[in-house]
């Protein structure tokens, strides 16, 4: 082969170095390809800057917009949440509430808006969670009517959006329930289903595999791939050496070709 050095020692060194490079490259590629399933600590790795609060926006809710949303809630909540008028609720609903339902479904009681016997008839003073140019996300606390106190107080998240003809309710879903417990209130919200509270035992970790288990398998695969090259190189060097010795007459009983 013209690209191999003429010296037998250099060829052996070249094959040995090539085999080492092949094995090292295979090991590195295999380790990089194995995913690390060990859960992270959750600590920030860089300076992420100040925390962004939900109500920290540059858009201010005007007094007229707040009054318009007050009027919207006074109509929509009794009509949709209390199920007084499906037709009125449908006319005041945004595209997300109407996306997978029809007016006929709402009239049958099938609505994405949760049912709740709301005691209030007017809704003012609600805090905002996010204010955009044409949308407002607010928190609405309501109480049950007499005879339904066991349900507790509900807190809804409501998204109101601006349309051509005024404001519409685009979303309404429950974010917290305050259950009465012997004169006190016990609140159930997203934190009860997501975050782990203090003082409770952490759930057992799922077993995870480290990257070291794959090393024996990887070495076997690399060895299987490198074996043909090593064997072929060995016989190539041996054959060239044998041909030189035959040409020099170095085998016993064979005359020299000089």
C-alpha positions as CSV (number, residue, x, y, z in Angstrom):
1,X,0.0,0.0,0.0
2,X,1.6,3.3,-1.0
3,X,0.3,5.3,2.0
4,X,2.0,3.0,4.5
5,X,5.6,3.6,5.6
6,X,8.2,1.3,4.3
7,X,9.6,0.5,7.7
8,X,8.0,-2.5,9.4
9,X,8.4,-0.9,12.8
10,X,6.7,2.3,11.7
11,X,3.8,0.3,10.3
12,X,3.3,-1.5,13.5
13,X,3.4,1.7,15.5
14,X,0.9,3.3,13.0
15,X,-1.5,0.4,13.4
16,X,-1.2,0.5,17.2
17,X,-1.9,4.3,17.3
18,X,-4.8,3.9,14.9
19,X,-6.4,1.2,17.1
20,X,-6.0,3.4,20.2
21,X,-7.6,6.3,18.5
22,X,-10.5,4.1,17.3
23,X,-11.1,2.7,20.7
24,X,-10.9,6.1,22.5
25,X,-13.2,7.7,19.9
26,X,-15.7,4.9,20.3
27,X,-15.7,5.2,24.1
28,X,-16.1,9.0,24.0
29,X,-18.9,8.8,21.5
30,X,-20.7,6.1,23.5
31,X,-20.5,8.0,26.8
32,X,-21.7,11.2,25.1
33,X,-24.7,9.4,23.6
34,X,-25.9,7.8,26.8
35,X,-28.4,10.2,28.5
36,X,-27.9,11.1,32.1
37,X,-31.1,10.4,34.0
38,X,-29.9,11.5,37.4
39,X,-32.3,14.3,38.6
40,X,-30.7,17.7,38.9
41,X,-30.5,19.8,42.0
42,X,-32.7,22.5,40.7
43,X,-30.3,25.2,41.8
44,X,-29.6,28.0,39.3
45,X,-26.3,27.7,37.5
46,X,-26.2,31.4,36.3
47,X,-27.3,34.8,37.5
48,X,-30.9,34.7,36.2
49,X,-31.7,38.3,37.2
50,X,-34.5,39.5,39.4
51,X,-37.7,37.4,39.6
52,X,-40.5,38.5,37.3
53,X,-43.8,38.7,39.2
54,X,-47.1,37.9,37.4
55,X,-48.5,41.4,38.0
56,X,-45.3,43.2,37.1
57,X,-46.3,44.7,33.8
58,X,-45.8,48.0,32.0
59,X,-49.5,48.1,31.0
60,X,-51.8,49.8,33.5
61,X,-55.5,48.8,33.7
62,X,-57.6,52.0,33.2
63,X,-60.5,52.8,35.3
64,X,-62.9,52.5,32.3
65,X,-61.6,49.0,31.5
66,X,-61.9,47.9,35.1
67,X,-65.5,49.1,35.1
68,X,-66.2,47.3,31.8
69,X,-64.8,44.1,33.2
70,X,-66.9,44.5,36.4
71,X,-70.0,44.8,34.2
72,X,-68.8,41.7,32.2
73,X,-68.4,39.6,35.4
74,X,-71.7,40.7,36.8
75,X,-73.4,39.2,33.7
76,X,-71.2,36.2,32.9
77,X,-70.7,34.7,36.3
78,X,-74.4,34.2,37.1
79,X,-75.1,33.2,33.6
80,X,-72.3,30.7,33.1
81,X,-71.0,29.7,36.5
82,X,-74.4,29.6,38.2
83,X,-76.0,28.2,35.0
84,X,-78.8,30.8,34.8
85,X,-78.6,31.6,31.0
86,X,-76.5,29.6,28.6
87,X,-77.5,32.0,25.7
88,X,-76.2,35.0,27.6
89,X,-73.1,33.2,28.7
90,X,-72.3,32.1,25.2
91,X,-72.6,35.6,23.9
92,X,-70.1,36.8,26.5
93,X,-67.6,33.9,26.0
94,X,-64.3,34.2,24.1
95,X,-62.9,31.9,21.5
96,X,-61.2,29.5,23.9
97,X,-64.4,28.7,25.8
98,X,-66.2,28.2,22.5
99,X,-63.4,26.1,20.9
100,X,-64.7,22.6,21.5
101,X,-68.3,23.2,22.4
102,X,-71.5,24.6,20.9
103,X,-74.4,26.7,22.2
104,X,-76.5,23.5,22.2
105,X,-73.9,21.9,24.5
106,X,-74.1,24.8,26.9
107,X,-77.8,24.7,27.0
108,X,-77.6,21.0,27.9
109,X,-75.2,21.8,30.8
110,X,-72.0,20.7,29.0
111,X,-69.7,23.7,29.4
112,X,-66.0,24.2,30.1
113,X,-67.0,26.7,32.8
114,X,-67.2,25.0,36.3
115,X,-70.6,25.1,38.1
116,X,-70.7,26.9,41.4
117,X,-73.7,28.4,43.3
118,X,-72.3,32.0,43.5
119,X,-73.7,34.2,46.3
120,X,-72.4,37.5,44.9
121,X,-74.2,39.5,42.2
122,X,-71.5,42.1,41.7
123,X,-67.8,41.6,41.4
124,X,-65.4,44.5,42.1
125,X,-62.0,45.0,43.7
126,X,-60.5,41.9,42.2
127,X,-56.7,41.7,42.0
128,X,-54.9,41.3,38.7
129,X,-52.4,38.6,37.9
130,X,-51.4,39.8,34.5
131,X,-52.3,42.9,32.4
132,X,-51.7,43.1,28.7
133,X,-52.9,45.6,26.1
134,X,-56.0,43.6,25.1
135,X,-56.2,41.0,27.9
136,X,-56.4,40.9,31.7
137,X,-56.0,37.8,34.0
138,X,-57.6,38.4,37.3
139,X,-58.3,36.4,40.5
140,X,-62.0,36.2,41.6
141,X,-63.0,35.0,45.0
142,X,-66.6,33.9,45.4
143,X,-68.7,32.4,48.2
144,X,-71.5,29.9,48.0
145,X,-75.2,30.6,48.5
146,X,-77.0,29.6,51.7
147,X,-77.3,25.8,52.1
148,X,-74.1,25.1,50.1
149,X,-71.6,26.3,52.7
150,X,-70.0,22.8,52.7
151,X,-68.6,23.6,49.2
152,X,-66.3,26.2,50.7
153,X,-65.1,29.4,49.0
154,X,-63.8,29.2,45.4
155,X,-61.1,31.3,43.8
156,X,-61.3,31.5,40.0
157,X,-58.7,32.6,37.5
158,X,-60.4,34.6,34.8
159,X,-59.0,35.9,31.5
160,X,-60.9,38.7,29.9
161,X,-60.0,39.8,26.4
162,X,-60.9,42.9,24.5
163,X,-63.0,42.4,21.3
164,X,-64.6,44.8,18.8
165,X,-67.8,45.0,20.8
166,X,-66.3,45.1,24.3
167,X,-64.8,42.6,26.8
168,X,-65.3,38.8,26.7
169,X,-64.4,36.0,29.1
170,X,-61.9,33.8,27.4
171,X,-61.0,31.5,30.3
172,X,-62.4,30.7,33.7
173,X,-61.1,27.9,35.9
174,X,-60.7,27.0,39.6
175,X,-57.3,27.7,41.2
176,X,-58.2,27.3,44.9
177,X,-60.9,26.0,47.2
178,X,-61.2,27.1,50.9
179,X,-63.0,24.3,52.8
180,X,-64.4,25.0,56.2
181,X,-62.9,22.8,58.8
182,X,-64.4,23.3,62.4
183,X,-64.6,27.0,62.1
184,X,-61.3,27.4,60.2
185,X,-60.6,27.4,56.4
186,X,-58.5,24.8,54.8
187,X,-57.3,25.9,51.3
188,X,-56.8,23.4,48.5
189,X,-54.9,24.7,45.5
190,X,-52.3,23.9,42.9
191,X,-49.6,23.6,45.6
192,X,-51.4,20.7,47.1
193,X,-51.0,18.7,43.9
194,X,-47.6,19.9,42.8
195,X,-45.1,21.2,45.3
196,X,-43.9,19.1,48.3
197,X,-44.7,20.9,51.6
198,X,-42.2,21.2,54.4
199,X,-42.2,18.5,57.0
200,X,-43.4,15.7,54.7
201,X,-41.2,12.9,53.6
202,X,-39.9,13.3,50.1
203,X,-41.1,10.7,47.6
204,X,-38.7,8.0,46.8
205,X,-36.5,8.7,43.8
206,X,-36.9,6.6,40.7
207,X,-33.8,4.4,40.1
208,X,-31.6,6.0,37.5
209,X,-28.7,4.5,35.5
210,X,-25.4,6.2,35.4
211,X,-23.2,6.3,32.4
212,X,-20.7,3.7,33.8
213,X,-23.0,0.7,33.2
214,X,-22.6,1.1,29.5
215,X,-18.8,1.0,29.4
216,X,-18.3,-2.8,29.3
217,X,-20.9,-3.1,26.5
218,X,-19.2,-0.2,24.7
219,X,-15.7,-1.8,25.0
220,X,-17.1,-5.0,23.6
221,X,-18.6,-3.2,20.6
222,X,-15.5,-1.2,20.0
223,X,-13.3,-4.4,20.3
224,X,-15.6,-6.2,17.8
225,X,-15.3,-3.3,15.3
226,X,-11.5,-2.9,15.8
227,X,-10.7,-6.6,15.6
228,X,-10.9,-6.9,11.8
229,X,-8.6,-3.9,11.3
230,X,-6.1,-5.2,13.8
231,X,-6.1,-8.8,12.4
232,X,-5.9,-7.4,8.9
233,X,-3.0,-5.2,9.8
234,X,-1.2,-8.0,11.5
235,X,-1.4,-10.3,8.5
236,X,-0.5,-7.5,6.2
237,X,2.7,-6.8,8.1
238,X,3.4,-10.5,8.5
239,X,2.9,-11.2,4.7
240,X,5.2,-8.3,3.7
241,X,7.8,-9.6,6.1
242,X,7.5,-13.1,4.8
243,X,7.8,-12.0,1.2
244,X,11.0,-10.1,2.1
245,X,12.5,-13.1,3.8
246,X,11.6,-15.3,0.9
247,X,13.2,-12.9,-1.4
248,X,16.4,-12.9,0.8
249,X,16.4,-16.7,1.1
250,X,16.3,-16.7,4.8
251,X,14.2,-19.9,5.2
252,X,16.1,-23.1,5.9
253,X,16.6,-25.4,2.8
254,X,15.8,-22.6,0.3
255,X,18.6,-21.1,-1.8
256,X,19.1,-17.4,-1.9
257,X,17.7,-15.6,-5.0
258,X,20.8,-13.4,-5.2
